[in-house]
Amino acid sequence: MADTLDDAAVADRLRDLPGWTRNGDEIRREVQAPSFLAGIAVVDEVARAAEDAGHHPDIDIRWRTLRFALTTHSAGGLTGKDFDLAAVIDRVAGRHGAR
C-alpha cells in the first residue's frame, strides 16, 4: 500500500500541476476538449494509461467538459500515484487539444 502524502507534500506536488486543485482527499481538474469526440479520445487514452498504472481516476463527461478526480482509496488519501497519473492526464489532454 502506498503512503499518503502530508499537506505540505500535497501542496508542493500541486505546484507542478497547474489546473489541479485539492478537495479533501482528492485532487481534481476540469478540461474543455475541442469537440465531443476529442473528449472521448482523451478519456480512452487516460483509461488505457490508468489501467497500465493500476490506478484509476473518477471521470465525468459532460459534452466537451471532462472532470477528473484522483485519490488512492486503498491508502485513504493522496499518494504519489495520484500526482503521477494527474501529470499523464495533463499530457494526454494536451495532445488532444483539451485545455
Phi and psi in radians as a Rosetta constraint file:
Dihedral C 1 N 2 CA 2 C 2 CIRCULARHARMONIC -1.346 0.35
Dihedral N 2 CA 2 C 2 N 3 CIRCULARHARMONIC 2.627 0.35
Dihedral C 2 N 3 CA 3 C 3 CIRCULARHARMONIC -1.446 0.35
Dihedral N 3 CA 3 C 3 N 4 CIRCULARHARMONIC 2.427 0.35
Dihedral C 3 N 4 CA 4 C 4 CIRCULARHARMONIC -1.288 0.35
Dihedral N 4 CA 4 C 4 N 5 CIRCULARHARMONIC 2.638 0.35
Dihedral C 4 N 5 CA 5 C 5 CIRCULARHARMONIC -1.571 0.35
Dihedral N 5 CA 5 C 5 N 6 CIRCULARHARMONIC 2.514 0.35
Dihedral C 5 N 6 CA 6 C 6 CIRCULARHARMONIC -1.367 0.35
Dihedral N 6 CA 6 C 6 N 7 CIRCULARHARMONIC 3.011 0.35
Dihedral C 6 N 7 CA 7 C 7 CIRCULARHARMONIC -0.999 0.35
Dihedral N 7 CA 7 C 7 N 8 CIRCULARHARMONIC -0.705 0.35
Dihedral C 7 N 8 CA 8 C 8 CIRCULARHARMONIC -1.146 0.35
Dihedral N 8 CA 8 C 8 N 9 CIRCULARHARMONIC -0.733 0.35
Dihedral C 8 N 9 CA 9 C 9 CIRCULARHARMONIC -1.166 0.35
Dihedral N 9 CA 9 C 9 N 10 CIRCULARHARMONIC -0.673 0.35
Dihedral C 9 N 10 CA 10 C 10 CIRCULARHARMONIC -1.089 0.35
Dihedral N 10 CA 10 C 10 N 11 CIRCULARHARMONIC -0.829 0.35
Dihedral C 10 N 11 CA 11 C 11 CIRCULARHARMONIC -1.059 0.35
Dihedral N 11 CA 11 C 11 N 12 CIRCULARHARMONIC -0.703 0.35
Dihedral C 11 N 12 CA 12 C 12 CIRCULARHARMONIC -1.121 0.35
Dihedral N 12 CA 12 C 12 N 13 CIRCULARHARMONIC -0.795 0.35
Dihedral C 12 N 13 CA 13 C 13 CIRCULARHARMONIC -1.176 0.35
Dihedral N 13 CA 13 C 13 N 14 CIRCULARHARMONIC -0.600 0.35
Dihedral C 13 N 14 CA 14 C 14 CIRCULARHARMONIC -1.152 0.35
Dihedral N 14 CA 14 C 14 N 15 CIRCULARHARMONIC -0.488 0.35
Dihedral C 14 N 15 CA 15 C 15 CIRCULARHARMONIC -1.058 0.35
Dihedral N 15 CA 15 C 15 N 16 CIRCULARHARMONIC -0.484 0.35
Dihedral C 15 N 16 CA 16 C 16 CIRCULARHARMONIC -1.533 0.35
Dihedral N 16 CA 16 C 16 N 17 CIRCULARHARMONIC -0.006 0.35
Dihedral C 16 N 17 CA 17 C 17 CIRCULARHARMONIC -2.251 0.35
Dihedral N 17 CA 17 C 17 N 18 CIRCULARHARMONIC 1.305 0.35
Dihedral C 17 N 18 CA 18 C 18 CIRCULARHARMONIC -0.992 0.35
Dihedral N 18 CA 18 C 18 N 19 CIRCULARHARMONIC 2.443 0.35
Dihedral C 18 N 19 CA 19 C 19 CIRCULARHARMONIC 1.671 0.35
Dihedral N 19 CA 19 C 19 N 20 CIRCULARHARMONIC -0.324 0.35
Dihedral C 19 N 20 CA 20 C 20 CIRCULARHARMONIC -1.618 0.35
Dihedral N 20 CA 20 C 20 N 21 CIRCULARHARMONIC 2.446 0.35
Dihedral C 20 N 21 CA 21 C 21 CIRCULARHARMONIC -2.276 0.35
Dihedral N 21 CA 21 C 21 N 22 CIRCULARHARMONIC 2.748 0.35
Dihedral C 21 N 22 CA 22 C 22 CIRCULARHARMONIC -1.648 0.35
Dihedral N 22 CA 22 C 22 N 23 CIRCULARHARMONIC 2.430 0.35
Dihedral C 22 N 23 CA 23 C 23 CIRCULARHARMONIC -2.403 0.35
Dihedral N 23 CA 23 C 23 N 24 CIRCULARHARMONIC 1.646 0.35
Dihedral C 23 N 24 CA 24 C 24 CIRCULARHARMONIC 1.133 0.35
Dihedral N 24 CA 24 C 24 N 25 CIRCULARHARMONIC -2.128 0.35
Dihedral C 24 N 25 CA 25 C 25 CIRCULARHARMONIC -1.669 0.35
Dihedral N 25 CA 25 C 25 N 26 CIRCULARHARMONIC 0.382 0.35
Dihedral C 25 N 26 CA 26 C 26 CIRCULARHARMONIC -2.227 0.35
Dihedral N 26 CA 26 C 26 N 27 CIRCULARHARMONIC 2.714 0.35
Dihedral C 26 N 27 CA 27 C 27 CIRCULARHARMONIC -1.993 0.35
Dihedral N 27 CA 27 C 27 N 28 CIRCULARHARMONIC 2.535 0.35
Dihedral C 27 N 28 CA 28 C 28 CIRCULARHARMONIC -2.378 0.35
Dihedral N 28 CA 28 C 28 N 29 CIRCULARHARMONIC 2.631 0.35
Dihedral C 28 N 29 CA 29 C 29 CIRCULARHARMONIC -2.616 0.35
Dihedral N 29 CA 29 C 29 N 30 CIRCULARHARMONIC 2.529 0.35
Dihedral C 29 N 30 CA 30 C 30 CIRCULARHARMONIC -2.087 0.35
Dihedral N 30 CA 30 C 30 N 31 CIRCULARHARMONIC 2.344 0.35
Dihedral C 30 N 31 CA 31 C 31 CIRCULARHARMONIC -2.248 0.35
Dihedral N 31 CA 31 C 31 N 32 CIRCULARHARMONIC 2.681 0.35
Dihedral C 31 N 32 CA 32 C 32 CIRCULARHARMONIC -1.879 0.35
Dihedral N 32 CA 32 C 32 N 33 CIRCULARHARMONIC 2.128 0.35
Dihedral C 32 N 33 CA 33 C 33 CIRCULARHARMONIC -1.508 0.35
Dihedral N 33 CA 33 C 33 N 34 CIRCULARHARMONIC 2.696 0.35
Dihedral C 33 N 34 CA 34 C 34 CIRCULARHARMONIC -1.205 0.35
Dihedral N 34 CA 34 C 34 N 35 CIRCULARHARMONIC -0.337 0.35
Dihedral C 34 N 35 CA 35 C 35 CIRCULARHARMONIC -2.724 0.35
Dihedral N 35 CA 35 C 35 N 36 CIRCULARHARMONIC 2.897 0.35
Dihedral C 35 N 36 CA 36 C 36 CIRCULARHARMONIC -1.051 0.35
Dihedral N 36 CA 36 C 36 N 37 CIRCULARHARMONIC -0.790 0.35
Dihedral C 36 N 37 CA 37 C 37 CIRCULARHARMONIC -1.136 0.35
Dihedral N 37 CA 37 C 37 N 38 CIRCULARHARMONIC -0.630 0.35
Dihedral C 37 N 38 CA 38 C 38 CIRCULARHARMONIC -1.113 0.35
Dihedral N 38 CA 38 C 38 N 39 CIRCULARHARMONIC -0.691 0.35
Dihedral C 38 N 39 CA 39 C 39 CIRCULARHARMONIC -1.085 0.35
Dihedral N 39 CA 39 C 39 N 40 CIRCULARHARMONIC -0.744 0.35
Dihedral C 39 N 40 CA 40 C 40 CIRCULARHARMONIC -1.143 0.35
Dihedral N 40 CA 40 C 40 N 41 CIRCULARHARMONIC -0.623 0.35
Dihedral C 40 N 41 CA 41 C 41 CIRCULARHARMONIC -1.119 0.35
Dihedral N 41 CA 41 C 41 N 42 CIRCULARHARMONIC -0.688 0.35
Dihedral C 41 N 42 CA 42 C 42 CIRCULARHARMONIC -1.056 0.35
Dihedral N 42 CA 42 C 42 N 43 CIRCULARHARMONIC -0.865 0.35
Dihedral C 42 N 43 CA 43 C 43 CIRCULARHARMONIC -1.053 0.35
Dihedral N 43 CA 43 C 43 N 44 CIRCULARHARMONIC -0.741 0.35
Dihedral C 43 N 44 CA 44 C 44 CIRCULARHARMONIC -1.077 0.35
Dihedral N 44 CA 44 C 44 N 45 CIRCULARHARMONIC -0.797 0.35
Dihedral C 44 N 45 CA 45 C 45 CIRCULARHARMONIC -1.201 0.35
Dihedral N 45 CA 45 C 45 N 46 CIRCULARHARMONIC -0.688 0.35
Dihedral C 45 N 46 CA 46 C 46 CIRCULARHARMONIC -1.106 0.35
Dihedral N 46 CA 46 C 46 N 47 CIRCULARHARMONIC -0.712 0.35
Dihedral C 46 N 47 CA 47 C 47 CIRCULARHARMONIC -1.059 0.35
Dihedral N 47 CA 47 C 47 N 48 CIRCULARHARMONIC -0.718 0.35
Dihedral C 47 N 48 CA 48 C 48 CIRCULARHARMONIC -1.152 0.35
Dihedral N 48 CA 48 C 48 N 49 CIRCULARHARMONIC -0.763 0.35
Dihedral C 48 N 49 CA 49 C 49 CIRCULARHARMONIC -1.117 0.35
Dihedral N 49 CA 49 C 49 N 50 CIRCULARHARMONIC -0.707 0.35
Dihedral C 49 N 50 CA 50 C 50 CIRCULARHARMONIC -1.119 0.35
Dihedral N 50 CA 50 C 50 N 51 CIRCULARHARMONIC -0.724 0.35
Dihedral C 50 N 51 CA 51 C 51 CIRCULARHARMONIC -1.102 0.35
Dihedral N 51 CA 51 C 51 N 52 CIRCULARHARMONIC -0.755 0.35
Dihedral C 51 N 52 CA 52 C 52 CIRCULARHARMONIC -1.070 0.35
Dihedral N 52 CA 52 C 52 N 53 CIRCULARHARMONIC -0.642 0.35
Dihedral C 52 N 53 CA 53 C 53 CIRCULARHARMONIC -1.441 0.35
Dihedral N 53 CA 53 C 53 N 54 CIRCULARHARMONIC -0.236 0.35
Dihedral C 53 N 54 CA 54 C 54 CIRCULARHARMONIC 1.147 0.35
Dihedral N 54 CA 54 C 54 N 55 CIRCULARHARMONIC 0.548 0.35
Dihedral C 54 N 55 CA 55 C 55 CIRCULARHARMONIC -2.522 0.35
Dihedral N 55 CA 55 C 55 N 56 CIRCULARHARMONIC 2.102 0.35
Dihedral C 55 N 56 CA 56 C 56 CIRCULARHARMONIC -2.082 0.35
Dihedral N 56 CA 56 C 56 N 57 CIRCULARHARMONIC 2.256 0.35
Dihedral C 56 N 57 CA 57 C 57 CIRCULARHARMONIC -1.438 0.35
Dihedral N 57 CA 57 C 57 N 58 CIRCULARHARMONIC 2.796 0.35
Dihedral C 57 N 58 CA 58 C 58 CIRCULARHARMONIC -1.479 0.35
Dihedral N 58 CA 58 C 58 N 59 CIRCULARHARMONIC 2.321 0.35
Dihedral C 58 N 59 CA 59 C 59 CIRCULARHARMONIC -2.248 0.35
Dihedral N 59 CA 59 C 59 N 60 CIRCULARHARMONIC 2.292 0.35
Dihedral C 59 N 60 CA 60 C 60 CIRCULARHARMONIC -2.080 0.35
Dihedral N 60 CA 60 C 60 N 61 CIRCULARHARMONIC 2.230 0.35
Dihedral C 60 N 61 CA 61 C 61 CIRCULARHARMONIC -1.987 0.35
Dihedral N 61 CA 61 C 61 N 62 CIRCULARHARMONIC 2.152 0.35
Dihedral C 61 N 62 CA 62 C 62 CIRCULARHARMONIC -2.296 0.35
Dihedral N 62 CA 62 C 62 N 63 CIRCULARHARMONIC 1.620 0.35
Dihedral C 62 N 63 CA 63 C 63 CIRCULARHARMONIC 0.951 0.35
Dihedral N 63 CA 63 C 63 N 64 CIRCULARHARMONIC -1.840 0.35
Dihedral C 63 N 64 CA 64 C 64 CIRCULARHARMONIC -1.717 0.35
Dihedral N 64 CA 64 C 64 N 65 CIRCULARHARMONIC -0.041 0.35
Dihedral C 64 N 65 CA 65 C 65 CIRCULARHARMONIC -1.660 0.35
Dihedral N 65 CA 65 C 65 N 66 CIRCULARHARMONIC 2.184 0.35
Dihedral C 65 N 66 CA 66 C 66 CIRCULARHARMONIC -2.027 0.35
Dihedral N 66 CA 66 C 66 N 67 CIRCULARHARMONIC 2.283 0.35
Dihedral C 66 N 67 CA 67 C 67 CIRCULARHARMONIC -2.059 0.35
Dihedral N 67 CA 67 C 67 N 68 CIRCULARHARMONIC 2.227 0.35
Dihedral C 67 N 68 CA 68 C 68 CIRCULARHARMONIC -2.008 0.35
Dihedral N 68 CA 68 C 68 N 69 CIRCULARHARMONIC 2.431 0.35
Dihedral C 68 N 69 CA 69 C 69 CIRCULARHARMONIC -2.338 0.35
Dihedral N 69 CA 69 C 69 N 70 CIRCULARHARMONIC 2.356 0.35
Dihedral C 69 N 70 CA 70 C 70 CIRCULARHARMONIC -2.244 0.35
Dihedral N 70 CA 70 C 70 N 71 CIRCULARHARMONIC 2.397 0.35
Dihedral C 70 N 71 CA 71 C 71 CIRCULARHARMONIC -2.762 0.35
Dihedral N 71 CA 71 C 71 N 72 CIRCULARHARMONIC 2.793 0.35
Dihedral C 71 N 72 CA 72 C 72 CIRCULARHARMONIC -1.815 0.35
Dihedral N 72 CA 72 C 72 N 73 CIRCULARHARMONIC 1.648 0.35
Dihedral C 72 N 73 CA 73 C 73 CIRCULARHARMONIC -0.989 0.35
Dihedral N 73 CA 73 C 73 N 74 CIRCULARHARMONIC -0.722 0.35
Dihedral C 73 N 74 CA 74 C 74 CIRCULARHARMONIC -1.156 0.35
Dihedral N 74 CA 74 C 74 N 75 CIRCULARHARMONIC -0.401 0.35
Dihedral C 74 N 75 CA 75 C 75 CIRCULARHARMONIC -1.705 0.35
Dihedral N 75 CA 75 C 75 N 76 CIRCULARHARMONIC -0.211 0.35
Dihedral C 75 N 76 CA 76 C 76 CIRCULARHARMONIC 1.334 0.35
Dihedral N 76 CA 76 C 76 N 77 CIRCULARHARMONIC 0.507 0.35
Dihedral C 76 N 77 CA 77 C 77 CIRCULARHARMONIC 2.963 0.35
Dihedral N 77 CA 77 C 77 N 78 CIRCULARHARMONIC -2.779 0.35
Dihedral C 77 N 78 CA 78 C 78 CIRCULARHARMONIC -1.559 0.35
Dihedral N 78 CA 78 C 78 N 79 CIRCULARHARMONIC 2.363 0.35
Dihedral C 78 N 79 CA 79 C 79 CIRCULARHARMONIC -2.284 0.35
Dihedral N 79 CA 79 C 79 N 80 CIRCULARHARMONIC 3.071 0.35
Dihedral C 79 N 80 CA 80 C 80 CIRCULARHARMONIC -1.002 0.35
Dihedral N 80 CA 80 C 80 N 81 CIRCULARHARMONIC -0.534 0.35
Dihedral C 80 N 81 CA 81 C 81 CIRCULARHARMONIC -1.005 0.35
Dihedral N 81 CA 81 C 81 N 82 CIRCULARHARMONIC -0.671 0.35
Dihedral C 81 N 82 CA 82 C 82 CIRCULARHARMONIC -1.137 0.35
Dihedral N 82 CA 82 C 82 N 83 CIRCULARHARMONIC -0.755 0.35
Dihedral C 82 N 83 CA 83 C 83 CIRCULARHARMONIC -1.285 0.35
Dihedral N 83 CA 83 C 83 N 84 CIRCULARHARMONIC -0.600 0.35
Dihedral C 83 N 84 CA 84 C 84 CIRCULARHARMONIC -1.115 0.35
Dihedral N 84 CA 84 C 84 N 85 CIRCULARHARMONIC -0.781 0.35
Dihedral C 84 N 85 CA 85 C 85 CIRCULARHARMONIC -1.221 0.35
Dihedral N 85 CA 85 C 85 N 86 CIRCULARHARMONIC -0.588 0.35
Dihedral C 85 N 86 CA 86 C 86 CIRCULARHARMONIC -1.045 0.35
Dihedral N 86 CA 86 C 86 N 87 CIRCULARHARMONIC -0.725 0.35
Dihedral C 86 N 87 CA 87 C 87 CIRCULARHARMONIC -1.115 0.35
Dihedral N 87 CA 87 C 87 N 88 CIRCULARHARMONIC -0.680 0.35
Dihedral C 87 N 88 CA 88 C 88 CIRCULARHARMONIC -1.115 0.35
Dihedral N 88 CA 88 C 88 N 89 CIRCULARHARMONIC -0.785 0.35
Dihedral C 88 N 89 CA 89 C 89 CIRCULARHARMONIC -1.008 0.35
Dihedral N 89 CA 89 C 89 N 90 CIRCULARHARMONIC -0.753 0.35
Dihedral C 89 N 90 CA 90 C 90 CIRCULARHARMONIC -1.054 0.35
Dihedral N 90 CA 90 C 90 N 91 CIRCULARHARMONIC -0.776 0.35
Dihedral C 90 N 91 CA 91 C 91 CIRCULARHARMONIC -1.127 0.35
Dihedral N 91 CA 91 C 91 N 92 CIRCULARHARMONIC -0.775 0.35
Dihedral C 91 N 92 CA 92 C 92 CIRCULARHARMONIC -1.094 0.35
Dihedral N 92 CA 92 C 92 N 93 CIRCULARHARMONIC -0.827 0.35
Dihedral C 92 N 93 CA 93 C 93 CIRCULARHARMONIC -1.022 0.35
Dihedral N 93 CA 93 C 93 N 94 CIRCULARHARMONIC -0.779 0.35
Dihedral C 93 N 94 CA 94 C 94 CIRCULARHARMONIC -1.071 0.35
Dihedral N 94 CA 94 C 94 N 95 CIRCULARHARMONIC -0.696 0.35
Dihedral C 94 N 95 CA 95 C 95 CIRCULARHARMONIC -1.105 0.35
Dihedral N 95 CA 95 C 95 N 96 CIRCULARHARMONIC -0.453 0.35
Dihedral C 95 N 96 CA 96 C 96 CIRCULARHARMONIC -1.769 0.35
Dihedral N 96 CA 96 C 96 N 97 CIRCULARHARMONIC 0.166 0.35
Dihedral C 96 N 97 CA 97 C 97 CIRCULARHARMONIC 1.343 0.35
Dihedral N 97 CA 97 C 97 N 98 CIRCULARHARMONIC 0.270 0.35
Dihedral C 97 N 98 CA 98 C 98 CIRCULARHARMONIC -1.515 0.35
Dihedral N 98 CA 98 C 98 N 99 CIRCULARHARMONIC 2.365 0.35
